[in-house]
Amino acid sequence: MELEGKVALITGGTRGIGLAVAERLADLGADLILSYKRDHERAQEAKAKLEAKGRRVQLIASDLRKPEGVTAVFDEVATGLDQIDILVLNAAFGTMGEVQRMGRASWRASYDTNVLSPMLTAQAALPWLKRKGGVIAATSTLGAHCAYPTYVAIGSSKAAMETLVKYMAFEWAKYGIRANCVAAGPVETRAIDWFRYPEAVRIFTAKKGLAGRMGLPGDIAEIVTWLCTDASRWIYGQSILAEGGILCGVDYDAWMDDNIDKDEFTAQGAS
Amino acid sequence: MRRFENQVALVTGGSRGIGAAVARRLAEEGADVAIVYKDNHDAAAAVVADITASGAKGVAFACDLTARRASVQLLKDFAEHFDRLDVVIPAAGQAEVCLLEDMDIDTWQNSFAIHIDAVLEVCQASYPLLKESGGRIVMLSSVGSQAALTGFAAVGAAKAGLESLLQYMASEWINDGIRVNAVSCGTVDTGNLERWEIGDRVRKFLEQKTTGVGLAQPEDVAPIVAFLAAQESRYIVGQTMVADGGVTLGIDFESWVHQAYGKDAKLG
């Protein structure tokens, strides 16, 4: 197995896209360190699932929004598996709201979790990643590339994170470290329910997107996993857009609702 | 051209560098200009004198835009001197060179505080007046947001956030008649090169890379900002216009080899 003997640290690794990445990395033979914020029960479930694949799993509960939370993770890594070859920067947070309503505290909280924390986490993981060379893969959002409704705190902080990852690639290639991002369109995770009209996001993605359905965590996890393997060895500092084709083309007819069944929208409960 | 007759502009970071050049330019084109500066009173007074010499009204406001509610107070003070606001240029910035390995939290957070938080807040505070006038915002970004420049992570990442913020602001506020765009500059001669340890190398690189253009002066950027603030650019919304003398445009393998290994290095 390609990743046998390697250890992957995944932030926010016990649910959603993070967990889907953990499962795939486990399938390829990697042992796992999963950080999560506070849902111990869910973390234990994830651990059991991954251990059933024959992997070692270390769980670390920590609030990465705070710098001391990042430090705490690596204190535990040192006394635990004491190895990191793959770093998946996946933990995210954001306050939904329009530009005009965005207050300083919620703005800061989004940037602290989505930008400062990945910076501190990668810095702290660097001594381990340097040992034999390693990879960094970060999950971002299409909302960093175009505007979504009420998404400015997450979208703009993820844009900053993508550029941060580019600088990691630029500065740390000399240590044999590669860093890249996957920018995902709408994916069926709990974050979709943070939107004012989650059903509108689902319908749009399925109808406008060329894939014809909502994104699933596995769709993104496949790409993140690939960026962690040697097959992607020539890719440095890039953001891979994975959005099911929702950006491809402008369909005026559909937008003018000639081809849309209006009853479907209300029937699915988006009111 | 006097495209800004009877209009009022607010320029942060207006006492020096790009902000000062934009303030002068808008004043020359007829705008009354409020400049915001942090602490260099003499530099601010000099810019106000230039504005006044153009026949426009100029007022300088001393303000640390990173302080809590600073922008709200700034716009209150502004309203005591001006009865409208048409153009906002949030140009205040401070670039520190630092590699990620050496990056401390304060350097990182301070960069985000001035390059993005303060921009958001000054635009939010200006929003009611801009809505009344059908105003325009022109932000200043850096090509360090799209390409990694040595030691520029704290600014580059913050500017990437800014370019995304501007997409959101543009898409949300275009319905209120407010147009938001940005100019993304290469390295501009604003006095930073003298402060940076790598300044000399940057200057040399740019002289080679932008043959015949050289390092940009603030006056090279000001007309582009003015264009995006003027009526003629009315169909441009939410865009970042790159102005870097072609530095990030392409790769010249041959001149790179010559620069690294000397003019006599064999290419073939």
Interface residues (C-beta under 8 A of the other chain):
Chain A: P67 E98 V99 Q100 M102 R104 W107 R108 Y111 V115 L116 M119 L120 A122 Q123 L126 A144 H145 C146 A147 Y151 V152 G155 S156 S157 K158 A159 A160 M161 E162 T163 L164 K166 Y167 M168 A169 F170 E171 W172 G237
Chain B: R68 L99 L100 E101 M103 I105 W108 Q109 F112 I116 D117 L120 E121 C123 Q124 Y127 S145 Q146 A147 A148 F152 A153 G156 A157 A158 K159 A160 G161 L162 E163 S164 L165 Q167 Y168 M169 A170 S171 E172 W173 G238
